[in-house]
Amino acid sequence: MNTRILIPLLLAGAVALACGSQSHPDATARSRTDKSVRQAGTPSAVTVAVAPVSQAKHAGTPAAVAPLKSAFVVRAEARAIHFSLDLTNATKKNLELEFPSGQEYDFAVLDSTGREVYRWGKERMFTQSLQNRVLDGGETRRYEESADKALPNGSYVAVATLRSSNFPVQERVPFRLQ
């Protein structure tokens, strides 16, 4: 390939990555940290699906001693889907979460055949540098996003993923639109 084209392309890519973890100003991560997160009342919605608080699943750690508890709530409306993932440090010690990039979490929706019909992080750009986040003992961090996505009536599964390399979490919640 011609170096007169390759060098400007590489420089443009480096500038795009250095400008921030997301490509759109409206794509700011809505993460909130609280010592205690209260479950808010649910406005009228077609379906509310909740994954009960569970011990987060991570490789090599028995569920009984897993330091993270997770709860995933999905609220589906006619033209929007709202996701909320709560992660709680179940220990008294600080917990450092390591992320291989600027993307800390992702939300996806699968149809009844398992085909992906929506993914929050699909067309977003994230920094390609290691990130660390500290979760204090007993602290809860909430990740919330909304998708302006109208889906046809049917059965779906929402998937929430914490993209931590040392404490990965994945929760699945089935829901139905009628």
LUMFIDREN-96816 format. One record per residue (C-alpha): residue number from 0; residue in one letter; z, x, y. Coordinates in pm, 1 decimal. Example, Ala and Ser with C-alpha at 12.3 -4.5 7.8 and 13.67 -1.06 7.14 Angstrom:
LUMFIDREN-96816
<rec nr="0" rest="A" Z="780.0" X="1230.0" Y="-450.0"/>
<rec nr="1" rest="S" Z="714.0" X="1367.0" Y="-106.0"/>
//
This chain:
LUMFIDREN-96816
<rec nr="0" rest="M" Z="0.0" X="0.0" Y="0.0"/>
<rec nr="1" rest="N" Z="-72.8" X="117.4" Y="350.8"/>
<rec nr="2" rest="T" Z="236.7" X="275.4" Y="512.1"/>
<rec nr="3" rest="R" Z="138.9" X="131.7" Y="853.1"/>
<rec nr="4" rest="I" Z="207.7" X="-214.6" Y="708.9"/>
<rec nr="5" rest="L" Z="494.9" X="-127.2" Y="475.7"/>
<rec nr="6" rest="I" Z="726.2" X="31.2" Y="734.4"/>
<rec nr="7" rest="P" Z="716.7" X="-263.2" Y="982.9"/>
<rec nr="8" rest="L" Z="773.6" X="-505.8" Y="693.7"/>
<rec nr="9" rest="L" Z="1078.4" X="-312.1" Y="577.5"/>
<rec nr="10" rest="L" Z="1214.3" X="-293.8" Y="932.5"/>
<rec nr="11" rest="A" Z="1164.5" X="-670.9" Y="981.8"/>
<rec nr="12" rest="G" Z="1353.2" X="-737.2" Y="657.8"/>
<rec nr="13" rest="A" Z="1639.3" X="-511.7" Y="763.5"/>
<rec nr="14" rest="V" Z="1666.1" X="-686.4" Y="1102.0"/>
<rec nr="15" rest="A" Z="1664.8" X="-1029.7" Y="933.6"/>
<rec nr="16" rest="L" Z="1950.3" X="-926.5" Y="704.2"/>
<rec nr="17" rest="A" Z="2148.9" X="-769.7" Y="986.4"/>
<rec nr="18" rest="C" Z="2125.2" X="-1080.9" Y="1205.8"/>
<rec nr="19" rest="G" Z="2371.0" X="-1281.1" Y="1000.4"/>
<rec nr="20" rest="S" Z="2453.4" X="-1439.2" Y="672.2"/>
<rec nr="21" rest="Q" Z="2249.5" X="-1754.9" Y="732.8"/>
<rec nr="22" rest="S" Z="1910.3" X="-1823.8" Y="874.3"/>
<rec nr="23" rest="H" Z="1986.4" X="-2137.9" Y="1076.7"/>
<rec nr="24" rest="P" Z="2251.1" X="-2191.0" Y="1345.0"/>
<rec nr="25" rest="D" Z="2337.8" X="-2528.5" Y="1189.4"/>
<rec nr="26" rest="A" Z="2407.5" X="-2357.2" Y="856.6"/>
<rec nr="27" rest="T" Z="2745.8" X="-2221.8" Y="950.6"/>
<rec nr="28" rest="A" Z="2984.5" X="-2216.9" Y="658.5"/>
<rec nr="29" rest="R" Z="3240.1" X="-2490.0" Y="694.7"/>
<rec nr="30" rest="S" Z="3523.3" X="-2319.1" Y="517.3"/>
<rec nr="31" rest="R" Z="3872.4" X="-2420.0" Y="613.1"/>
<rec nr="32" rest="T" Z="4196.1" X="-2254.1" Y="517.4"/>
<rec nr="33" rest="D" Z="4524.3" X="-2442.5" Y="491.8"/>
<rec nr="34" rest="K" Z="4864.1" X="-2387.0" Y="334.3"/>
<rec nr="35" rest="S" Z="4848.5" X="-2744.1" Y="206.9"/>
<rec nr="36" rest="V" Z="4532.3" X="-2953.8" Y="192.9"/>
<rec nr="37" rest="R" Z="4579.8" X="-3327.6" Y="198.4"/>
<rec nr="38" rest="Q" Z="4331.2" X="-3550.0" Y="17.5"/>
<rec nr="39" rest="A" Z="4166.9" X="-3756.4" Y="289.5"/>
<rec nr="40" rest="G" Z="4086.1" X="-4123.7" Y="243.0"/>
<rec nr="41" rest="T" Z="3738.6" X="-4190.1" Y="112.6"/>
<rec nr="42" rest="P" Z="3507.2" X="-4387.8" Y="337.8"/>
<rec nr="43" rest="S" Z="3283.1" X="-4644.1" Y="175.0"/>
<rec nr="44" rest="A" Z="3042.8" X="-4462.8" Y="-52.0"/>
<rec nr="45" rest="V" Z="2823.2" X="-4543.7" Y="-346.2"/>
<rec nr="46" rest="T" Z="3009.0" X="-4316.8" Y="-584.7"/>
<rec nr="47" rest="V" Z="3306.2" X="-4086.2" Y="-561.3"/>
<rec nr="48" rest="A" Z="3339.1" X="-3830.6" Y="-837.1"/>
<rec nr="49" rest="V" Z="3634.1" X="-3596.8" Y="-867.0"/>
<rec nr="50" rest="A" Z="3692.4" X="-3299.6" Y="-1092.1"/>
<rec nr="51" rest="P" Z="4067.9" X="-3288.6" Y="-1146.9"/>
<rec nr="52" rest="V" Z="4260.4" X="-2985.2" Y="-1036.4"/>
<rec nr="53" rest="S" Z="4207.8" X="-2734.2" Y="-1311.6"/>
<rec nr="54" rest="Q" Z="4267.0" X="-2372.8" Y="-1379.0"/>
<rec nr="55" rest="A" Z="3956.0" X="-2190.8" Y="-1264.2"/>
<rec nr="56" rest="K" Z="3752.4" X="-2037.2" Y="-1540.8"/>
<rec nr="57" rest="H" Z="3700.9" X="-1662.0" Y="-1534.1"/>
<rec nr="58" rest="A" Z="3598.7" X="-1419.0" Y="-1800.4"/>
<rec nr="59" rest="G" Z="3869.1" X="-1243.3" Y="-1996.7"/>
<rec nr="60" rest="T" Z="4161.0" X="-1439.6" Y="-1847.9"/>
<rec nr="61" rest="P" Z="4340.8" X="-1708.2" Y="-2048.9"/>
<rec nr="62" rest="A" Z="4348.1" X="-2043.7" Y="-1864.8"/>
<rec nr="63" rest="A" Z="4729.6" X="-2050.6" Y="-1871.5"/>
<rec nr="64" rest="V" Z="4753.1" X="-1741.7" Y="-1647.4"/>
<rec nr="65" rest="A" Z="4446.5" X="-1796.2" Y="-1428.8"/>
<rec nr="66" rest="P" Z="4547.1" X="-1734.7" Y="-1066.5"/>
<rec nr="67" rest="L" Z="4303.4" X="-1988.1" Y="-914.5"/>
<rec nr="68" rest="K" Z="4320.3" X="-2366.4" Y="-938.8"/>
<rec nr="69" rest="S" Z="4014.3" X="-2562.0" Y="-834.8"/>
<rec nr="70" rest="A" Z="3933.3" X="-2920.7" Y="-744.5"/>
<rec nr="71" rest="F" Z="3580.7" X="-3046.3" Y="-677.0"/>
<rec nr="72" rest="V" Z="3505.4" X="-3377.0" Y="-504.1"/>
<rec nr="73" rest="V" Z="3158.5" X="-3529.4" Y="-466.3"/>
<rec nr="74" rest="R" Z="3087.7" X="-3833.6" Y="-250.4"/>
<rec nr="75" rest="A" Z="2737.0" X="-3975.0" Y="-277.5"/>
<rec nr="76" rest="E" Z="2596.3" X="-4216.3" Y="-21.4"/>
<rec nr="77" rest="A" Z="2254.5" X="-4374.9" Y="13.4"/>
<rec nr="78" rest="R" Z="2101.9" X="-4081.9" Y="204.2"/>
<rec nr="79" rest="A" Z="2361.0" X="-3805.8" Y="178.6"/>
<rec nr="80" rest="I" Z="2580.6" X="-3619.5" Y="-66.5"/>
<rec nr="81" rest="H" Z="2910.3" X="-3462.8" Y="42.4"/>
<rec nr="82" rest="F" Z="3066.3" X="-3175.1" Y="-151.1"/>
<rec nr="83" rest="S" Z="3420.6" X="-3040.1" Y="-123.6"/>
<rec nr="84" rest="L" Z="3556.8" X="-2752.6" Y="-333.2"/>
<rec nr="85" rest="D" Z="3926.4" X="-2663.9" Y="-299.4"/>
<rec nr="86" rest="L" Z="4050.8" X="-2332.0" Y="-437.9"/>
<rec nr="87" rest="T" Z="4424.9" X="-2267.7" Y="-455.2"/>
<rec nr="88" rest="N" Z="4593.8" X="-1936.8" Y="-525.6"/>
<rec nr="89" rest="A" Z="4846.6" X="-2048.7" Y="-788.8"/>
<rec nr="90" rest="T" Z="5045.9" X="-1726.7" Y="-761.5"/>
<rec nr="91" rest="K" Z="5290.5" X="-1593.9" Y="-503.4"/>
<rec nr="92" rest="K" Z="5088.4" X="-1275.4" Y="-453.9"/>
<rec nr="93" rest="N" Z="4783.3" X="-1231.8" Y="-233.6"/>
<rec nr="94" rest="L" Z="4454.7" X="-1257.3" Y="-420.2"/>
<rec nr="95" rest="E" Z="4149.1" X="-1062.6" Y="-306.8"/>
<rec nr="96" rest="L" Z="3817.0" X="-1230.4" Y="-387.4"/>
<rec nr="97" rest="E" Z="3515.9" X="-999.8" Y="-406.0"/>
<rec nr="98" rest="F" Z="3165.6" X="-1127.5" Y="-331.4"/>
<rec nr="99" rest="P" Z="2847.1" X="-928.5" Y="-402.3"/>
<rec nr="100" rest="S" Z="2679.7" X="-1077.5" Y="-90.8"/>
<rec nr="101" rest="G" Z="2750.0" X="-1296.4" Y="211.2"/>
<rec nr="102" rest="Q" Z="2714.6" X="-1608.6" Y="-3.3"/>
<rec nr="103" rest="E" Z="3064.4" X="-1710.5" Y="-110.4"/>
<rec nr="104" rest="Y" Z="2978.3" X="-2045.4" Y="-271.5"/>
<rec nr="105" rest="D" Z="2694.5" X="-2277.8" Y="-367.7"/>
<rec nr="106" rest="F" Z="2647.5" X="-2646.1" Y="-449.2"/>
<rec nr="107" rest="A" Z="2373.2" X="-2788.5" Y="-670.3"/>
<rec nr="108" rest="V" Z="2271.4" X="-3128.0" Y="-810.3"/>
<rec nr="109" rest="L" Z="2107.9" X="-3169.2" Y="-1151.5"/>
<rec nr="110" rest="D" Z="1934.1" X="-3485.0" Y="-1270.7"/>
<rec nr="111" rest="S" Z="1990.3" X="-3648.0" Y="-1611.3"/>
<rec nr="112" rest="T" Z="1745.2" X="-3405.6" Y="-1777.4"/>
<rec nr="113" rest="G" Z="1924.4" X="-3100.2" Y="-1637.1"/>
<rec nr="114" rest="R" Z="1653.7" X="-3025.9" Y="-1380.2"/>
<rec nr="115" rest="E" Z="1780.1" X="-2900.0" Y="-1044.3"/>
<rec nr="116" rest="V" Z="1698.4" X="-3146.9" Y="-765.8"/>
<rec nr="117" rest="Y" Z="1903.7" X="-2984.7" Y="-488.2"/>
<rec nr="118" rest="R" Z="2067.9" X="-2649.3" Y="-414.4"/>
<rec nr="119" rest="W" Z="2255.6" X="-2583.4" Y="-91.0"/>
<rec nr="120" rest="G" Z="2181.5" X="-2208.2" Y="-74.0"/>
<rec nr="121" rest="K" Z="1815.3" X="-2227.8" Y="-179.8"/>
<rec nr="122" rest="E" Z="1637.6" X="-2159.8" Y="149.6"/>
<rec nr="123" rest="R" Z="1916.2" X="-1975.2" Y="328.9"/>
<rec nr="124" rest="M" Z="1949.5" X="-1605.4" Y="392.5"/>
<rec nr="125" rest="F" Z="2274.4" X="-1417.0" Y="329.7"/>
<rec nr="126" rest="T" Z="2381.8" X="-1062.0" Y="405.0"/>
<rec nr="127" rest="Q" Z="2333.7" X="-823.6" Y="117.8"/>
<rec nr="128" rest="S" Z="2662.9" X="-643.6" Y="161.1"/>
<rec nr="129" rest="L" Z="2986.5" X="-667.4" Y="-32.0"/>
<rec nr="130" rest="Q" Z="3237.4" X="-915.6" Y="111.5"/>
<rec nr="131" rest="N" Z="3611.6" X="-946.8" Y="42.5"/>
<rec nr="132" rest="R" Z="3829.8" X="-1247.7" Y="125.8"/>
<rec nr="133" rest="V" Z="4208.7" X="-1257.1" Y="82.6"/>
<rec nr="134" rest="L" Z="4375.4" X="-1576.6" Y="-37.2"/>
<rec nr="135" rest="D" Z="4750.1" X="-1568.2" Y="31.9"/>
<rec nr="136" rest="G" Z="4996.9" X="-1682.8" Y="-233.1"/>
<rec nr="137" rest="G" Z="4992.5" X="-2064.9" Y="-249.5"/>
<rec nr="138" rest="E" Z="4706.6" X="-2086.5" Y="2.2"/>
<rec nr="139" rest="T" Z="4418.9" X="-2333.2" Y="-40.4"/>
<rec nr="140" rest="R" Z="4068.0" X="-2270.9" Y="89.4"/>
<rec nr="141" rest="R" Z="3823.4" X="-2559.6" Y="118.1"/>
<rec nr="142" rest="Y" Z="3446.2" X="-2523.9" Y="114.8"/>
<rec nr="143" rest="E" Z="3263.4" X="-2834.8" Y="239.4"/>
<rec nr="144" rest="E" Z="2895.1" X="-2908.7" Y="279.7"/>
<rec nr="145" rest="S" Z="2672.4" X="-3214.5" Y="315.7"/>
<rec nr="146" rest="A" Z="2319.4" X="-3262.9" Y="192.4"/>
<rec nr="147" rest="D" Z="2087.6" X="-3501.1" Y="375.9"/>
<rec nr="148" rest="K" Z="1913.7" X="-3583.4" Y="51.2"/>
<rec nr="149" rest="A" Z="1812.2" X="-3929.8" Y="-66.4"/>
<rec nr="150" rest="L" Z="1806.8" X="-3944.0" Y="-445.2"/>
<rec nr="151" rest="P" Z="1674.4" X="-4228.3" Y="-660.7"/>
<rec nr="152" rest="N" Z="1924.8" X="-4434.5" Y="-857.9"/>
<rec nr="153" rest="G" Z="2039.6" X="-4260.7" Y="-1175.2"/>
<rec nr="154" rest="S" Z="2284.6" X="-4018.9" Y="-1329.4"/>
<rec nr="155" rest="Y" Z="2343.5" X="-3674.3" Y="-1183.2"/>
<rec nr="156" rest="V" Z="2574.6" X="-3376.0" Y="-1219.4"/>
<rec nr="157" rest="A" Z="2701.3" X="-3186.3" Y="-916.0"/>
<rec nr="158" rest="V" Z="2784.6" X="-2818.8" Y="-969.8"/>
<rec nr="159" rest="A" Z="3011.3" X="-2615.9" Y="-741.1"/>
<rec nr="160" rest="T" Z="3009.7" X="-2237.7" Y="-783.0"/>
<rec nr="161" rest="L" Z="3238.7" X="-1977.4" Y="-629.8"/>
<rec nr="162" rest="R" Z="3023.5" X="-1664.0" Y="-637.9"/>
<rec nr="163" rest="S" Z="3315.6" X="-1421.5" Y="-661.3"/>
<rec nr="164" rest="S" Z="3251.8" X="-1127.0" Y="-891.7"/>
<rec nr="165" rest="N" Z="3617.7" X="-1089.7" Y="-993.7"/>
<rec nr="166" rest="F" Z="3723.7" X="-1460.1" Y="-1001.2"/>
<rec nr="167" rest="P" Z="3407.8" X="-1667.4" Y="-1060.1"/>
<rec nr="168" rest="V" Z="3457.4" X="-2044.2" Y="-1068.4"/>
<rec nr="169" rest="Q" Z="3220.7" X="-2321.3" Y="-1169.0"/>
<rec nr="170" rest="E" Z="3307.2" X="-2692.1" Y="-1163.5"/>
<rec nr="171" rest="R" Z="3082.4" X="-2978.1" Y="-1276.0"/>
<rec nr="172" rest="V" Z="3120.0" X="-3342.8" Y="-1178.7"/>
<rec nr="173" rest="P" Z="2895.8" X="-3619.6" Y="-1311.4"/>
<rec nr="174" rest="F" Z="2813.0" X="-3903.3" Y="-1071.7"/>
<rec nr="175" rest="R" Z="2588.6" X="-4206.3" Y="-1066.5"/>
<rec nr="176" rest="L" Z="2385.7" X="-4364.7" Y="-787.9"/>
<rec nr="177" rest="Q" Z="2324.9" X="-4739.4" Y="-814.3"/>
//
